[in-house]
């Protein structure tokens, strides 16, 4: 591919492909069985309701950790990701019935209108170059009354407490090197939420796309469970961003 034709989305796909080999080693992404998995399933139930037999779209599915939770709740899951390397890992984890995964763009979905009963994303929205276009697509493929759950965070603008946590973490131990860190910063500077993903701005953009029935779902306890075995520096560093979960619905009328 020539550099002249290398787009932002190509760079995003390459970034996640580079991270795919070690992605499940990240304590903030891995969902081990036991209390962590149960906490995630509780959050998903709170946001999306009973999923038994429901058709659910896992957008930016990555290595399939959220897909595992959805399938454990009885859902029929379609996973979509820009990285084939991520999808290969998702398919390996979730082989068998009630799961399919395909390469695709969350801003331009191939599905027909009202295909899904629910849509879920984790750590995807901050990477969207054209978030309004994506939200319009998600609204379109949801059936009337279907729900959307977004789990994400503001990884750019930190509160005073967040900045203090990061400063203490830096004094305790240097941040571990991560593949593509410079690429991530370059991507962040070009996406829709380049100044940071704030819940109020997200709700406003979702409302403009037609979503309603917003609910906020606390995630502090969930991330404390996820990080409880990590070092103090890691716990401080990963709890510094404002993390949140928001659910909404496509209205029935």
Backbone bond lengths (Angstrom), bond angles and torsions (degrees), N, CA, C in turn:
res aa  C-N    CA-C-N  psi(-1)  N-CA   C-N-CA  omega(-1)  CA-C   N-CA-C  phi
1 X - - - 1.462 - - 1.526 109.23 -
2 X 1.347 118.19 130.12 1.456 120.64 179.05 1.516 109.48 -74.81
3 X 1.346 115.50 152.89 1.466 119.41 179.45 1.518 110.84 -62.64
4 X 1.328 117.53 -29.53 1.458 121.05 -179.61 1.523 111.39 -63.55
5 X 1.326 117.00 -28.10 1.456 121.68 -178.22 1.534 112.59 -101.95
6 X 1.323 116.82 6.78 1.462 121.85 -176.91 1.522 108.50 -85.16
7 X 1.318 117.05 108.05 1.454 122.05 -173.23 1.528 111.18 -93.77
8 X 1.334 115.17 172.07 1.456 120.57 176.11 1.528 110.56 -59.46
9 X 1.315 117.19 -39.64 1.468 119.31 -179.66 1.527 111.37 -68.41
10 X 1.326 117.33 -33.54 1.462 119.36 173.07 1.526 109.89 -61.13
11 X 1.322 116.28 -41.04 1.462 120.37 -179.79 1.530 110.75 -67.12
12 X 1.326 116.58 -39.57 1.466 120.16 177.17 1.526 110.32 -62.60
13 X 1.339 117.04 -45.77 1.466 120.59 179.13 1.527 110.78 -61.38
14 X 1.330 117.19 -41.76 1.466 120.56 -179.91 1.524 111.04 -65.63
15 X 1.318 116.46 -37.87 1.467 120.44 179.42 1.528 110.76 -61.50
16 X 1.341 116.73 -48.25 1.466 119.27 -178.51 1.526 111.46 -71.14
17 X 1.320 117.28 -30.61 1.462 119.63 174.81 1.526 110.30 -63.51
18 X 1.331 116.29 -42.49 1.462 119.84 179.17 1.523 111.36 -63.61
19 X 1.311 116.93 -33.13 1.460 120.56 -177.69 1.530 112.78 -84.65
20 X 1.319 118.01 -12.57 1.465 120.85 -170.64 1.524 113.48 -60.45
21 X 1.328 117.97 -37.45 1.467 121.03 -174.24 1.525 111.87 -64.67
22 X 1.333 117.30 -31.54 1.473 120.55 -176.52 1.523 112.29 -116.10
23 X 1.307 117.12 7.50 1.465 120.41 -172.74 1.530 112.15 -58.83
24 X 1.327 116.93 -41.07 1.465 120.11 -177.17 1.525 113.02 -74.74
25 X 1.316 117.47 -5.06 1.461 120.41 173.91 1.526 111.77 -83.39
26 X 1.340 116.55 -12.76 1.459 121.53 -178.50 1.520 109.06 -76.73
27 X 1.335 116.73 119.93 1.457 121.13 -175.35 1.521 112.02 -64.11
28 X 1.328 118.05 -23.26 1.459 120.82 179.65 1.523 112.64 -83.07
29 X 1.325 117.38 -5.50 1.465 121.14 -179.63 1.523 112.99 -118.30
30 X 1.320 116.77 -35.49 1.461 120.30 -177.95 1.528 109.77 -65.34
31 X 1.342 116.49 141.62 1.466 121.55 177.61 1.528 108.32 -122.89
32 X 1.308 117.83 85.90 1.472 119.61 179.67 1.519 111.39 -69.98
33 X 1.321 115.57 152.56 1.458 120.18 176.20 1.521 109.81 -62.49
34 X 1.317 116.07 153.98 1.456 119.98 -178.40 1.518 110.78 109.66
35 X 1.326 118.24 -146.62 1.469 121.26 -174.93 1.529 113.91 -58.17
36 X 1.338 117.76 -37.37 1.466 119.66 -179.07 1.527 110.14 -65.45
37 X 1.327 116.99 -47.51 1.459 120.62 179.04 1.523 111.01 -61.73
38 X 1.331 116.99 -40.88 1.464 119.62 -179.91 1.522 111.06 -65.08
39 X 1.331 117.39 -36.96 1.457 120.41 178.08 1.532 110.94 -66.07
40 X 1.322 116.51 -39.78 1.464 119.47 177.13 1.518 111.52 -65.99
41 X 1.317 116.49 -42.34 1.470 118.64 179.19 1.523 111.18 -64.06
42 X 1.322 116.94 -36.15 1.466 120.06 177.61 1.532 110.48 -64.49
43 X 1.338 116.88 -41.49 1.461 119.93 177.77 1.524 110.96 -63.39
44 X 1.320 116.98 -43.96 1.467 120.50 -179.34 1.523 110.66 -63.76
45 X 1.328 117.49 -42.57 1.474 120.06 177.26 1.525 111.03 -61.89
46 X 1.329 116.57 -40.91 1.463 119.89 -179.72 1.527 111.17 -63.32
47 X 1.325 116.74 -36.99 1.446 120.07 -177.55 1.514 115.13 -84.02
48 X 1.328 116.33 -33.62 1.463 120.53 -171.16 1.516 114.52 -117.30
49 X 1.334 118.14 -11.99 1.454 120.29 -178.95 1.519 112.58 82.00
50 X 1.323 115.55 -163.10 1.463 121.94 -179.52 1.526 109.36 -69.93
51 X 1.318 116.66 121.82 1.465 120.91 -176.17 1.518 113.87 -104.48
52 X 1.305 118.18 5.00 1.465 119.54 -177.09 1.531 109.98 -60.69
53 X 1.332 115.78 119.98 1.456 121.49 178.95 1.524 114.03 77.05
54 X 1.329 117.40 4.73 1.460 120.88 -178.24 1.528 111.02 -87.12
55 X 1.319 115.49 151.02 1.460 121.81 177.27 1.530 108.22 -91.17
56 X 1.318 116.36 117.82 1.463 120.79 -174.30 1.526 109.76 -123.79
57 X 1.329 115.54 135.14 1.460 122.31 177.00 1.529 108.35 -102.36
58 X 1.345 116.28 119.62 1.462 122.99 177.42 1.520 107.22 -100.07
59 X 1.339 115.71 100.15 1.461 121.61 -174.78 1.525 110.57 -86.99
60 X 1.339 116.19 134.80 1.460 119.78 -174.02 1.514 109.30 62.09
61 X 1.332 115.60 49.60 1.473 121.51 -169.06 1.520 113.21 -68.11
62 X 1.345 117.71 -17.03 1.458 119.47 179.07 1.513 111.73 56.85
63 X 1.333 116.25 -133.55 1.461 120.65 -177.07 1.519 113.54 -83.87
64 X 1.335 116.97 6.47 1.458 119.58 171.92 1.511 116.22 90.22
65 X 1.336 118.45 19.09 1.461 119.99 179.79 1.533 111.64 -68.26
66 X 1.330 117.50 -45.87 1.463 119.57 177.53 1.523 109.74 -67.06
67 X 1.319 116.91 -36.67 1.468 120.09 176.14 1.524 110.84 -56.74
68 X 1.334 117.42 -41.00 1.476 120.28 177.76 1.518 111.09 -59.12
69 X 1.330 116.96 -41.95 1.462 120.42 179.66 1.530 110.84 -65.77
70 X 1.319 116.28 -42.31 1.465 120.67 179.91 1.524 111.28 -62.85
71 X 1.319 116.88 -42.85 1.464 120.36 179.63 1.523 110.91 -67.26
72 X 1.344 116.67 -35.76 1.462 119.60 177.08 1.524 111.37 -64.25
73 X 1.342 116.38 -24.28 1.461 121.38 177.72 1.527 112.03 -90.23
74 X 1.320 117.03 6.14 1.465 120.91 174.24 1.509 115.62 92.28
75 X 1.330 117.97 10.35 1.460 120.50 -177.06 1.524 112.01 -82.53
76 X 1.326 115.26 155.22 1.460 123.22 168.45 1.525 105.96 -96.81
77 X 1.330 116.98 113.51 1.461 121.03 -165.06 1.526 112.16 -110.09
78 X 1.321 114.84 134.24 1.451 122.39 167.67 1.523 107.33 -111.54
79 X 1.328 117.04 122.61 1.458 121.57 177.59 1.507 110.82 -103.77
80 X 1.323 116.14 140.32 1.458 121.63 178.58 1.518 108.88 -130.72
81 X 1.336 116.02 138.44 1.459 120.22 177.91 1.526 109.26 -153.63
82 X 1.340 115.68 155.43 1.469 120.63 176.97 1.521 112.56 -80.16
83 X 1.336 117.36 -14.93 1.468 121.48 -174.38 1.526 110.86 -109.55
84 X 1.320 116.51 119.51 1.465 120.54 177.48 1.520 110.78 -65.75
85 X 1.330 118.02 -31.34 1.459 120.74 178.38 1.529 110.87 -64.95
86 X 1.310 117.17 -41.29 1.465 120.90 175.27 1.531 110.34 -62.87
87 X 1.326 116.11 -44.46 1.462 120.30 -178.16 1.524 111.82 -62.52
88 X 1.331 117.20 -36.76 1.464 119.94 179.01 1.521 110.42 -59.88
89 X 1.317 117.09 -40.00 1.463 120.69 178.31 1.522 111.23 -70.79
90 X 1.323 116.56 -37.56 1.461 119.73 177.61 1.523 111.15 -63.84
91 X 1.328 116.72 -41.44 1.472 119.74 179.32 1.524 111.07 -66.39
92 X 1.329 117.43 -38.26 1.462 120.86 179.84 1.524 111.22 -63.47
93 X 1.320 117.00 -36.57 1.468 121.13 179.85 1.519 112.82 -75.71
94 X 1.322 115.37 -32.96 1.460 119.44 -168.06 1.520 112.53 -117.62
95 X 1.333 116.56 32.49 1.452 119.99 178.36 1.516 111.73 -61.68
96 X 1.312 115.58 151.96 1.456 119.53 179.22 1.512 111.67 113.60
97 X 1.328 116.05 -169.71 1.471 120.18 -176.46 1.528 112.14 -70.89
98 X 1.314 115.54 166.10 1.466 123.76 173.54 1.524 113.00 64.67
99 X 1.343 116.70 27.02 1.458 119.25 175.66 1.511 109.89 -151.73
100 X 1.324 115.31 134.96 1.458 121.66 169.08 1.523 107.05 -143.29
101 X 1.312 115.78 151.21 1.461 120.36 -178.29 1.520 108.58 -139.87
102 X 1.321 116.39 135.80 1.456 118.54 -178.55 1.519 111.25 -143.52
103 X 1.330 114.00 156.15 1.453 122.24 179.03 1.517 108.67 -75.03
104 X 1.317 117.01 130.49 1.449 118.43 -179.07 1.514 112.65 -173.56
105 X 1.321 114.38 174.69 1.460 124.07 -174.61 1.523 108.73 -111.25
106 X 1.322 117.40 123.32 1.468 122.08 -178.54 1.520 112.57 -65.71
107 X 1.331 117.47 -12.98 1.454 120.85 178.48 1.527 112.82 -94.64
108 X 1.328 117.40 -4.31 1.459 121.38 -178.90 1.526 108.42 -152.46
109 X 1.309 116.26 89.72 1.464 121.65 -172.22 1.528 111.21 -90.62
110 X 1.332 117.73 144.71 1.459 121.04 -178.91 1.526 113.76 -83.40
111 X 1.326 117.58 -8.22 1.455 120.95 -172.49 1.534 112.48 -75.16
112 X 1.321 114.02 156.18 1.458 120.39 174.95 1.526 110.19 -72.45
113 X 1.332 115.25 164.08 1.459 120.41 176.14 1.530 110.06 -57.41
114 X 1.333 115.77 145.31 1.467 123.35 172.99 1.529 112.71 56.34
115 X 1.330 117.31 38.69 1.465 121.65 -179.48 1.523 112.17 -77.57
116 X 1.337 117.71 -34.23 1.467 120.75 -168.24 1.528 112.72 -114.82
117 X 1.324 113.63 150.09 1.472 120.86 174.71 1.521 111.42 -84.19
118 X 1.333 117.05 -24.03 1.461 121.27 -178.85 1.526 109.39 -156.82
119 X 1.335 114.56 153.61 1.458 122.58 175.74 1.521 107.49 -131.49
120 X 1.334 116.89 138.53 1.461 120.89 179.30 1.523 109.59 -135.07
121 X 1.328 116.86 143.59 1.457 122.00 173.61 1.521 109.13 -136.89
122 X 1.321 116.32 146.18 1.464 121.77 171.66 1.522 108.33 -132.31
123 X 1.322 116.22 122.20 1.464 122.83 176.30 1.525 111.73 56.27
124 X 1.322 116.16 38.16 1.465 121.56 176.46 1.521 111.99 -108.53
125 X 1.338 117.30 -40.85 1.462 120.29 -168.20 1.522 112.05 -60.13
126 X 1.334 117.50 -35.10 1.467 118.99 -178.97 1.515 112.45 -63.67
127 X 1.344 119.09 -20.26 1.469 122.60 -177.57 1.528 113.21 -93.86
128 X 1.331 119.05 0.02 1.461 120.82 -172.35 1.533 111.41 -78.27
129 X 1.324 118.17 120.32 1.465 119.62 175.40 1.527 112.14 -65.58
130 X 1.336 116.91 -38.27 1.469 121.49 -178.10 1.530 108.25 -128.00
131 X 1.326 116.02 78.27 1.464 120.26 -176.66 1.531 112.83 -60.38
132 X 1.334 121.08 -43.12 1.464 119.28 178.89 1.524 113.33 -57.72
133 X 1.339 117.16 -38.99 1.470 119.65 177.28 1.518 110.47 -64.62
134 X 1.338 116.49 -40.67 1.467 120.15 178.80 1.520 110.60 -62.73
135 X 1.333 117.79 -45.96 1.465 120.72 -176.90 1.528 111.14 -64.06
136 X 1.328 116.64 -36.88 1.462 119.62 176.52 1.527 110.94 -62.81
137 X 1.335 117.07 -39.45 1.458 121.10 177.91 1.526 111.16 -66.89
138 X 1.321 117.45 -42.41 1.457 120.46 -179.30 1.525 110.50 -64.02
139 X 1.320 115.85 -39.68 1.466 120.83 176.24 1.524 110.36 -62.63
140 X 1.329 116.35 -41.38 1.470 121.06 -177.73 1.513 112.56 -63.85
141 X 1.344 117.94 -42.84 1.467 119.65 -174.70 1.526 113.07 -83.21
142 X 1.331 117.30 -9.06 1.466 120.08 174.98 1.528 109.65 -81.49
143 X 1.319 115.82 141.28 1.469 118.93 172.28 1.528 108.90 -71.30
144 X 1.321 118.57 154.37 1.466 119.54 173.68 1.533 110.64 -55.59
145 X 1.290 116.31 130.36 1.461 121.30 -175.56 1.511 113.66 90.90
146 X 1.342 118.09 -11.41 1.458 121.40 178.45 1.519 111.39 -71.04
147 X 1.335 116.02 156.06 1.459 119.99 -174.09 1.538 111.92 -117.07
148 X 1.321 113.06 152.06 1.463 123.88 177.24 1.524 108.54 -116.24
149 X 1.351 117.00 135.21 1.455 121.91 174.58 1.523 108.60 -123.77
150 X 1.336 116.29 123.96 1.457 122.73 177.68 1.517 108.76 -116.58
151 X 1.335 116.26 123.77 1.462 122.79 174.02 1.521 107.00 -114.98
152 X 1.325 116.43 118.49 1.465 118.26 -173.48 1.522 109.69 -157.89
153 X 1.323 116.72 -161.41 1.458 120.66 -179.01 1.508 111.67 -169.80
154 X 1.334 114.71 166.84 1.461 121.52 175.62 1.522 107.37 -98.89
155 X 1.332 115.99 104.89 1.453 121.67 -175.72 1.536 111.71 -102.22
156 X 1.332 115.91 18.42 1.464 120.91 -178.80 1.522 111.48 -120.00
157 X 1.330 116.29 -55.68 1.468 120.43 -176.80 1.527 108.91 -102.67
158 X 1.316 116.69 116.83 1.460 122.84 -175.34 1.527 111.04 -101.99
159 X 1.320 116.19 147.53 1.457 120.85 172.45 1.528 108.79 -71.88
160 X 1.333 115.67 171.34 1.467 119.62 177.75 1.530 110.44 -58.94
161 X 1.328 117.05 -41.38 1.465 120.29 178.55 1.522 110.32 -65.44
162 X 1.333 116.73 -40.52 1.460 120.34 178.04 1.519 112.01 -62.00
163 X 1.329 116.48 -41.44 1.467 119.72 178.77 1.528 110.86 -65.75
164 X 1.336 116.50 -38.06 1.463 120.08 178.03 1.531 110.47 -64.33
165 X 1.329 117.49 -43.52 1.463 121.11 177.87 1.524 111.03 -58.95
166 X 1.318 116.53 -43.69 1.463 120.27 -179.66 1.530 111.23 -64.97
167 X 1.325 116.05 -38.15 1.465 119.65 179.99 1.528 110.85 -66.94
168 X 1.339 116.51 -42.36 1.465 119.55 178.69 1.523 110.16 -66.01
169 X 1.335 116.91 -41.84 1.468 120.78 178.86 1.517 110.79 -60.01
170 X 1.331 116.96 -41.03 1.461 120.42 -179.95 1.523 111.37 -65.40
171 X 1.334 116.81 -33.42 1.466 119.67 177.58 1.527 111.23 -71.85
172 X 1.345 116.32 -34.20 1.462 120.27 -178.29 1.524 112.48 -74.46
173 X 1.331 115.70 -41.91 1.471 120.30 -177.04 1.519 108.91 -162.98
174 X 1.315 118.34 140.83 1.466 119.78 177.26 1.524 110.53 -65.17
175 X 1.312 115.85 147.93 1.459 120.13 177.84 1.524 109.77 -63.25
176 X 1.332 117.72 135.79 1.470 119.39 179.72 1.520 110.81 -64.92
177 X 1.317 115.74 145.65 1.465 119.46 177.25 1.522 108.55 -69.94
178 X 1.311 115.73 143.54 1.465 121.40 -178.28 1.512 108.57 -129.03
179 X 1.340 117.88 135.67 1.466 119.49 177.86 1.524 111.21 -55.40
180 X 1.322 116.15 132.58 1.457 120.14 173.99 1.510 115.30 74.77
181 X 1.325 119.04 22.95 1.464 120.38 -178.65 1.525 111.32 -59.50
182 X 1.334 116.80 -42.70 1.467 119.54 178.78 1.524 110.85 -65.54
183 X 1.326 116.17 -37.12 1.462 120.31 177.69 1.518 110.84 -63.61
184 X 1.337 116.90 -42.90 1.462 120.89 179.70 1.523 110.80 -59.26
185 X 1.333 116.94 -42.40 1.459 120.57 179.25 1.529 110.76 -65.14
186 X 1.323 116.66 -39.74 1.468 120.29 178.99 1.529 110.76 -66.14
187 X 1.334 116.64 -41.07 1.463 120.54 177.25 1.520 109.93 -62.87
188 X 1.325 116.78 -47.55 1.463 121.30 -177.80 1.532 111.58 -55.73
189 X 1.320 116.72 -35.19 1.465 120.30 -177.34 1.526 112.79 -71.57
190 X 1.338 117.49 -12.58 1.471 120.54 -174.08 1.522 114.00 -113.72
191 X 1.332 118.37 -7.24 1.459 120.24 -174.56 1.530 110.61 -85.59
192 X 1.326 115.82 174.30 1.469 121.55 -176.49 1.522 111.39 -59.42
193 X 1.335 116.47 -44.63 1.463 120.40 -178.69 1.532 109.90 -98.40
194 X 1.319 115.75 53.57 1.456 120.09 -176.28 1.521 112.76 -65.45
195 X 1.321 117.22 -26.83 1.464 120.78 179.20 1.527 112.33 -87.48
196 X 1.325 116.57 1.31 1.457 121.22 -178.79 1.516 110.80 118.95
197 X 1.313 116.26 147.12 1.460 122.48 -178.41 1.527 108.46 -95.39
198 X 1.317 116.13 104.91 1.461 121.52 -178.37 1.521 109.79 -103.25
199 X 1.328 118.28 138.55 1.468 120.62 -176.51 1.524 114.03 -56.34
200 X 1.344 117.79 -39.49 1.465 118.94 -178.03 1.521 111.39 -66.08
201 X 1.343 117.54 -41.17 1.460 120.81 177.44 1.530 110.89 -66.23
202 X 1.323 116.70 -38.17 1.460 120.46 178.47 1.523 110.85 -63.51
203 X 1.334 117.24 -46.64 1.468 119.45 178.86 1.523 111.21 -60.05
204 X 1.336 117.06 -41.04 1.465 119.81 179.89 1.523 111.41 -63.27
205 X 1.325 117.33 -42.47 1.465 120.50 179.07 1.526 111.47 -66.95
206 X 1.311 116.76 -38.40 1.462 119.95 177.38 1.532 111.03 -66.05
207 X 1.328 116.56 -39.75 1.462 119.89 178.70 1.526 110.87 -62.72
208 X 1.330 116.73 -39.55 1.464 119.70 177.97 1.518 111.68 -64.40
209 X 1.333 117.48 -26.86 1.470 121.22 177.39 1.524 112.17 -81.54
210 X 1.330 117.18 -5.99 1.457 120.58 176.76 1.512 115.44 110.66
211 X 1.336 117.95 -0.90 1.463 120.18 -179.37 1.524 110.79 -77.78
212 X 1.330 114.64 152.98 1.465 121.77 179.22 1.525 107.80 -148.58
213 X 1.335 116.41 -174.54 1.460 120.09 176.99 1.505 113.40 63.15
214 X 1.327 117.63 43.92 1.465 121.80 -175.43 1.527 111.64 -70.28
215 X 1.331 114.42 141.25 1.459 121.76 173.28 1.528 108.34 -135.46
216 X 1.318 115.83 139.80 1.465 121.81 173.36 1.524 108.96 -98.28
217 X 1.326 116.21 137.03 1.465 121.43 -177.87 1.529 109.21 -123.75
218 X 1.328 118.23 114.34 1.475 120.62 -179.26 1.526 111.17 -59.98
219 X 1.328 115.53 138.95 1.464 120.24 179.60 1.529 112.08 -124.31
220 X 1.329 117.65 2.84 1.460 119.94 -177.95 1.510 112.80 -58.79
221 X 1.341 116.57 -46.85 1.462 119.96 -178.87 1.522 111.15 -65.66
222 X 1.330 116.37 -37.21 1.465 120.24 179.06 1.524 110.44 -60.47
223 X 1.333 117.53 -47.77 1.455 119.43 -177.87 1.524 112.10 -71.55
224 X 1.327 117.19 -28.10 1.468 118.17 174.08 1.521 110.40 -64.14
225 X 1.327 116.98 -39.07 1.467 120.49 176.90 1.529 110.00 -65.23
226 X 1.333 116.83 -43.20 1.462 120.55 -178.92 1.526 111.79 -61.85
227 X 1.347 116.31 -36.34 1.464 120.73 -171.71 1.519 113.50 -98.39
228 X 1.330 118.27 3.41 1.464 119.56 -169.14 1.533 113.26 -63.67
229 X 1.318 118.34 -27.27 1.466 120.16 -179.63 1.529 112.74 -96.00
230 X 1.323 117.06 1.77 1.463 120.50 -179.83 1.529 109.81 -81.40
231 X 1.325 115.96 165.58 1.468 120.58 176.99 1.526 109.34 -66.80
232 X 1.326 116.10 162.37 1.462 120.40 179.38 1.530 110.74 -60.30
233 X 1.325 116.74 -42.78 1.462 119.50 179.65 1.525 111.10 -60.87
234 X 1.321 116.99 -42.02 1.465 120.69 179.03 1.510 111.21 -66.15
235 X 1.338 116.80 -42.41 1.465 119.88 178.97 1.521 110.82 -61.28
236 X 1.321 116.92 -43.01 1.458 119.98 179.26 1.526 111.22 -65.36
237 X 1.324 116.13 -44.63 1.464 120.72 -176.49 1.530 111.17 -64.57
238 X 1.331 116.85 -43.42 1.458 120.11 -174.89 1.524 112.92 -83.35
239 X 1.324 117.73 -15.82 1.465 119.76 175.81 1.525 111.48 -95.05
240 X 1.328 117.91 -0.76 1.458 121.18 -179.23 1.534 113.52 -69.29
241 X 1.327 120.49 -39.96 1.471 119.26 178.86 1.525 111.70 -67.76
242 X 1.317 116.16 153.47 1.464 121.38 170.40 1.525 107.02 -77.73
243 X 1.333 115.92 110.75 1.466 121.51 179.24 1.522 108.59 -103.94
244 X 1.318 117.00 148.96 1.464 119.13 -175.28 1.527 110.01 -156.47
245 X 1.307 115.05 164.73 1.463 122.54 172.17 1.525 107.24 -135.77
246 X 1.311 115.42 133.33 1.461 122.69 179.79 1.523 108.63 -130.99
247 X 1.316 116.74 133.22 1.463 119.76 172.68 1.532 109.14 -116.98
248 X 1.324 115.09 155.66 1.459 121.48 -179.60 1.527 107.36 -154.05
249 X 1.322 115.72 171.70 1.460 120.24 -177.47 1.518 110.92 -130.94
250 X 1.330 114.53 153.05 1.468 119.73 165.17 1.523 106.40 -82.97
251 X 1.328 118.75 119.22 1.472 119.67 -176.73 1.518 113.05 -58.94
252 X 1.298 115.63 150.89 1.465 120.17 -179.22 1.514 112.85 -75.60
253 X 1.322 117.17 -18.60 1.459 119.16 -179.99 1.522 111.13 -104.30
